[in-house]
Amino acid sequence: MNKRGKVEIGIKEKKAISPVVSTVLLIVIVIMLAVIIFIWAQGLFKEKIEKFEGPIEDSCPSVDFVASQQAGKLSISNRGNVPIYIASVKKQKTGTEKVDDYIVNLDAGESTDPQDPVTLVDISGYEKITVIPVLLGKSGKKTQPYTCPEEYGFELTL
């Protein structure tokens, strides 16, 4: 019992942070959580790239092309109906791998000219070449390139 006749239970008065500081801390935590959720959600709702009125991924199996080599130079022929914008060329030799992109702009039935310095791809000295098609599609009002998975590429063993 204390001097006033009240029973004390053993609770001492402790100092706490002020209401202003606690309110500011809560607001900062809520803002940080909102930013984290916003960044995470942005990855879920990326605008899809389309080609031929559908997802561009669906066009990759329709790409039909062949690659060949003549005197250490790469030649690409588009045999299908899907235009190829870029040829992503993966060059491999023992212990090394190099990937270069070459703008080829091949419509249906077109081929690269091995004599053209713009589309000249030197593959001499490499053991294995994989040509991966890159298609051009639309994302909203912009055109964007899309690299097909490597499984749709054409492999040359030299």
VOTITI-822322 format. One line per 4 residues: number of its first residue (from 1); for each residue y negated, x, z of C-alpha. Coordinates in nm, 4 decimals, padded with zeros to 6 digits, always signed. Each point is the difference from the previous one (the first is absolute). Example, Ala and Ser with C-alpha at 12.3 -4.5 7.8 and 13.67 -1.06 7.14 Angstrom:
<rs>
1	+00.4500/+01.2300/+00.7800 | -00.3440/+00.1370/-00.0660
</rs>
This chain:
<rs>
1	+00.0000/+00.0000/+00.0000 | -00.3494/+00.1151/-00.0731 | -00.3183/-00.0548/+00.1999 | -00.0607/-00.3417/-00.1522
5	+00.3424/-00.1269/+00.0929 | +00.1438/+00.0111/-00.3518 | +00.3327/+00.1567/-00.0771 | -00.0144/+00.2912/-00.2444
9	+00.3011/+00.0365/-00.2217 | -00.0611/+00.3642/-00.0873 | -00.1890/-00.0400/-00.3270 | -00.2776/+00.2496/-00.0331
13	-00.2981/-00.0482/-00.2201 | +00.0323/+00.2187/-00.3085 | -00.2619/+00.0741/-00.2577 | +00.0704/-00.1282/-00.3502
17	-00.1638/+00.0702/-00.3337 | -00.3020/-00.2076/-00.0717 | +00.0367/-00.3185/-00.2054 | -00.2168/+00.1481/-00.2742
21	+00.2222/+00.3064/-00.0424 | +00.3182/-00.2085/+00.0027 | -00.1438/-00.2379/-00.2601 | -00.0960/+00.2912/-00.2274
25	+00.3482/+00.1513/+00.0376 | +00.1650/-00.3298/-00.0899 | -00.2203/-00.0401/-00.3083 | +00.0778/+00.3560/-00.1150
29	+00.3756/-00.0591/+00.0431 | -00.0146/-00.3269/-00.1956 | -00.1966/+00.1655/-00.2836 | +00.2471/+00.2892/-00.0158
33	+00.2946/-00.2403/-00.0181 | -00.1720/-00.2025/-00.2725 | -00.0612/+00.3147/-00.2084 | +00.3624/+00.1114/+00.0392
37	+00.1315/-00.3423/-00.1045 | -00.2422/-00.0122/-00.2961 | +00.1109/+00.3411/-00.1301 | +00.3660/-00.0922/+00.0425
41	-00.0455/-00.3349/-00.1772 | -00.1809/+00.1618/-00.2949 | +00.3228/+00.1753/-00.0961 | +00.1841/-00.3315/-00.0109
45	-00.2413/-00.1755/-00.2318 | -00.0653/+00.2546/-00.2738 | -00.0899/-00.1526/-00.3305 | +00.2962/+00.0167/-00.2369
49	-00.0168/+00.1723/-00.3352 | +00.1072/-00.2318/-00.2816 | +00.1246/+00.0491/-00.3540 | +00.1089/-00.2737/-00.2391
53	-00.0991/-00.2716/+00.2522 | +00.2372/+00.1322/+00.2699 | +00.0387/+00.2865/+00.2472 | -00.0096/+00.3329/-00.1810
57	+00.3195/+00.1084/+00.1779 | +00.1859/-00.2568/-00.2125 | -00.1125/+00.1782/-00.3190 | +00.1633/+00.3337/+00.0880
61	+00.3560/-00.1073/-00.0960 | -00.1344/-00.1092/-00.3413 | -00.1393/+00.3447/-00.0823 | +00.2142/+00.1538/-00.2746
65	-00.0835/+00.3555/-00.1012 | +00.1701/+00.3279/-00.0809 | -00.1098/+00.3551/+00.0602 | +00.1139/+00.3023/-00.1941
69	-00.0928/+00.3619/-00.0244 | -00.0808/+00.2010/-00.3083 | -00.0665/+00.3734/+00.0307 | -00.0855/-00.0285/+00.3706
73	-00.2366/-00.2932/-00.0513 | +00.0539/-00.3556/+00.1231 | -00.0049/-00.2962/-00.2352 | -00.0004/-00.3620/+00.1225
77	+00.0753/-00.3102/-00.2093 | -00.0665/-00.3525/+00.1262 | +00.2794/-00.2238/-00.1360 | -00.0886/-00.3045/+00.2090
81	-00.2781/-00.2590/+00.0139 | -00.1639/+00.1253/+00.3216 | -00.2851/+00.2471/-00.0640 | +00.0268/+00.3282/+00.1917
85	-00.3357/+00.1245/+00.1278 | +00.0974/+00.3313/+00.1615 | +00.3154/+00.2086/-00.0007 | +00.0570/+00.1485/+00.3427
89	+00.2115/+00.3085/-00.0723 | +00.2049/+00.1499/+00.2817 | +00.0988/+00.3569/-00.0927 | +00.2746/+00.1670/+00.2008
93	+00.1521/+00.3432/+00.0106 | +00.1959/+00.1698/+00.2740 | -00.2047/-00.0164/+00.3182 | -00.3117/-00.1590/-00.1503
97	-00.1215/-00.3396/-00.1061 | -00.3253/-00.0887/-00.1721 | -00.1354/-00.3430/-00.0977 | -00.2715/-00.0345/-00.2641
101	-00.1511/-00.3154/-00.1466 | -00.0795/-00.0172/-00.3711 | -00.1974/-00.2831/-00.1596 | +00.2082/-00.1117/-00.2976
105	-00.1110/-00.3619/-00.0726 | +00.3152/-00.0948/-00.1890 | +00.0143/-00.3555/-00.1328 | +00.3244/-00.1511/-00.1286
109	+00.1617/+00.2251/-00.2610 | -00.2390/+00.2934/+00.0483 | +00.0908/+00.3619/+00.0720 | -00.1850/+00.3036/+00.1262
113	-00.0844/+00.2690/-00.2510 | +00.1359/+00.3371/+00.1165 | -00.2791/+00.1695/-00.1990 | -00.2785/-00.1967/+00.1750
117	-00.1569/+00.2255/+00.2680 | -00.1024/-00.3050/+00.2067 | +00.3585/-00.1203/+00.0478 | +00.1571/+00.3467/-00.0103
121	+00.2448/+00.0386/+00.2886 | +00.1493/+00.3448/+00.0339 | +00.3440/-00.0242/+00.1590 | +00.1309/+00.3465/-00.0813
125	+00.1544/+00.1812/+00.2945 | +00.1048/-00.3154/+00.1852 | +00.3587/-00.1175/+00.0498 | -00.0476/-00.3715/+00.0516
129	-00.2784/-00.2339/-00.1116 | -00.0481/-00.3594/+00.1141 | -00.2569/-00.2113/-00.1844 | -00.1182/-00.2954/+00.2101
133	-00.2068/-00.2735/-00.1675 | -00.3365/-00.0991/+00.1435 | -00.1162/-00.3472/-00.1041 | -00.3507/-00.1417/-00.0027
137	-00.0471/-00.3362/+00.1692 | -00.2753/-00.2222/+00.1367 | -00.0965/-00.0386/+00.3618 | -00.2707/-00.2616/+00.0141
141	-00.2541/+00.1097/-00.2600 | +00.0972/+00.3691/+00.0095 | +00.2732/+00.1757/-00.1935 | +00.2233/+00.2248/+00.2063
145	+00.2888/+00.2314/-00.0800 | +00.3409/-00.0652/+00.1529 | +00.2721/+00.2652/+00.0075 | +00.3435/-00.1512/-00.0506
149	+00.2762/+00.1140/+00.2355 | +00.1817/+00.3142/-00.1109 | +00.3134/-00.2009/-00.0784 | -00.1799/-00.1299/-00.3132
153	-00.0761/+00.3519/-00.1184 | +00.1680/+00.1922/-00.2800 | +00.1806/+00.3183/+00.1019 | +00.0400/+00.3070/-00.2200
157	+00.2236/+00.2911/+00.0963 | -00.1009/+00.3117/-00.1885
</rs>
